[in-house]
């Protein structure tokens, strides 16, 4: 189920329901002009979703929420989004993925 979501969206955020860090990621992306697909995960479903996302990522990294996939690949969470935004790389990455057209 999630494999299709990841592969069909330039950017998708898997977010824990009610999580402030997930909210920050979504607001930052919206502020840059990106309208990311967002899948909110209920607490009772977290373990299964994490397992499936780690299988999709297939790179040995542990998935934590929020989990951002760009161009079908696990990009990271809040720390990676913030670091690439601060360094100025995030806009370029989003443009390459087709998630931002400016």
Secondary structure by P-SEA (a helix, b strand, c coil): caaaaaaaccbbbbcccccaaaaaaaaaaaaaccccbbbbbcccaaaaaaaaaaaaacccccccccbbbccccccccaaaaaaaaaacaaaaaaaaaccccc
